[in-house]
Amino acid sequence: MAIPNQSENENISVPDEVAFSETLSDQNHQTLEEELAKVRLEMDQFRSLLQRAHADFSNYRRRIEDEHEDLIKRANASLILQILPVLDDFQRALVDLPEDASMSRWVQGVRLIQRSLQSLLESSGLSKIESIGRGFDPWEHEAVSFEETDMLDDEIVTNVIREGYSLNGKVLRPSQVIISKSPTNGDNLSEVKET
Amino acid sequence: MAKVLGIDLGTTNSCMAIVEGGEPLVLENSEGGRITPSVVATNLKTGERYVGQMAKRQGVTNPDNTIYSIKRLIGRRYSEVAEETKRVAYKIEETANKDAHVAMAGKRHQRYLP
């Protein structure tokens, strides 16, 4: 591009700002206004998008941290949940043992295997939920039936059908329990049976 | 920033999800489950309300006030829900305008429109 020399520059009259704006047609001015509005709108949209993406990322990071922490605590939960029925079977097998068989070496060996399995699971953070004599709590118990009695207050656990366990303080499997109910309030039982 | 929570309200179970990073994400409930039983209950003695798995666990002890399968009643007249009335343990009543309402037991006989 050729650079004009000094003498030529002096001869060119540069229009001032007012004069320049006057040269723009109204149509051009309107077009520029529209483009400016469009760019501003786009800028707002991008700003909103950026804020949303930033919030998403913060939430994502926080959730990943929580999940990681939770994963460490409950890494074995799924496996232990599948082993629990074996523990239940051991308990069922040994609870109704004939008296003459209870002292046999074979039975003692089975007891040792049960204790060994239980200790192994307890060392991983498993603990049994104590239920009998306590008030019914749906966080820890699942009511499967009730027993009419006037010896106890309502909703006291009288029997455990299936033991419940918690893992590192979190309920892994609720206890299935039978709870007390005063005989006068027994109408609900018949309704449940009807359904 | 506000998010939209999508709820799949099922007759038996419900599920909640949001969109994060352009992908749908199913949320876990407080017990770590990705689905929550569509059950609610009120303990009239303590005034406590239970939702989901806990409501389900106490259903046997409190059948009058444990509400489930409510989706079958939404927007229906009492005359249309004769079968459902036989299947559930809670009470379904007819109101003056022929709608089906759920009646919770207790001293305050409360009705809820599903």
Interface residues (C-beta under 8 A of the other chain):
Chain A: Q51 R52 A55 D56 F57 N59 Y60 D70 R74 F136 P138 W139 H141 E142 A143 V144 S145 F146 E155 K170 V171 P174 I179 K181 N188 E191 V192 T195
Chain B: M1 E20 G21 E31 G32 Y50 M54 A55 R57 Q58 G59 V60 T61 N62 P63 D64 R87 V88 A89
